[in-house]
Amino acid sequence: MAFLTDRKRAEGLGSAKSGTEHFWSMTVSSVALLILVPLFIFTFGAVLGEPYEAVVAYYARPFPALIAGLTLIVGFHHFKGGAQVLIEDYVHGLAKHITILAVTFISYAAMAAGVYALIRLAL
């Protein structure tokens, strides 16, 4: 018979202390995407099918370029957070850490490539 308190038995099995922060991060990015995605669709739809010169001239204006850049950044940040939750739930051990690092790298690389392409297009 062990004389352990309930707190002592539960130690190390509880919260990782970051769940609330992650929840609010995902909630804020969801609300931001709720606003940004329709704006992006309307701004992108205006130049869909246009020749390259028209697209370059359109994205040289600040509003469409800003909407596209914010959508890229917030979208890939939201993707990284959601993918991390899935990986934490279904992958275990060293593979979990490697997969989270890979998804984070892919997310930031895609974000940087998209913003770089947008800057090259706008300037």
N, C-alpha and C positions, 0 to 999 in steps of 0.2 A: 504494500500500500504506500503510495507516494503522497507526501504532504505538500502538494502544489496548489497554489491559488489559481483561480480562473484566469487572472491576468498573466501569471507565469506560464500557464499552459498555452495561452493564445499569443505569447510573445513571438514575434517573427512571422506570424501568420496573418497579420492584419493589413491595414491600408499601407500603400507605398507612399502616401502623403502627396500624391500628384494628381489624383483622380479629379478633384474639383477644378484644378487649373486646366487640365486637359478638356474637361467638359465645357468650361466657359470658352476656351479657345476654339473648340469645334462649333459652339453655338454662335459665337461672334462671326466666325468665318462663314457659317451657313447663312446668316442674315446678310452679310456683305455680298455673298454670291447671289442671294435672292434679289438684290438690287442690281448687281453688276452684270449678271448673265443676260437679262432682258435688254439692258443698255448696250451690251456688246453685240447682241443679235441685231438690234436695230442699226447700230453704227456699222457693223460689218456687212449687213445686208444691203446697205446703200452702195457698196462698191463691188459686190459679188458679181462676177462676170465681166467686169470692166477691164480695159487694157491696163498693162503694167504702169504706164505713165499716169493714168487717172488714179490708181491705187496709191502710188507714191505721193502724188499731189494731195490726196485725201488724208493720208496719214502724216503729212507734214503739218497739218493743223493740230493744235494741242489737245482738243477734247477727244477726238477718236483715238489718238495715240495713248492718252492717259487712261481711257476706259479699257483699251486692249491690254495695256501694261498691268493695270490693277487686277484685271480678270485673270491674267496669267499668274501673277504672284499669289493672289489669294486662292485661286483654284488649286495650284500645286501645293500650297501650304495645307490646304484642307485635305487634299489627296494623301499627303504624307501622314497627317494625323489619323485619318481613317484607316490607312493601310497598317499603321503601327498598332492600332487596337486589334485589328484582325490577326496580325502576326503574333501579338502577345497572347491572344486567346488560343490559337491553333498550332503554334510552333513552339518547341521547348528546347532547352539546353543551349549549346553553342550555336546551333543553327538559327535560333531566335535572334541572337545578337548580330550574327552575320547578315541575316535577312533584313533586320531593321536598319543596319548600316547601309546595305545596298539600296533599299527603298529610299532612304534619306538622300543618298548620293544621287540617285536617278532623279528624284524630285527636284533637288536644287540644280542639277545639271540641266534639266529640261526648262526650269524656270529661267536660268541664266541664258540659255540658248534662245528662248523665246523673246526675252527682253532685249538681248543683243540684236536679234533679227529685226525687232521693231525699231530699235534705235537706228540701225543701218537703213531701214526703210524710210524713217522719218527725217533723217538728216541728209 
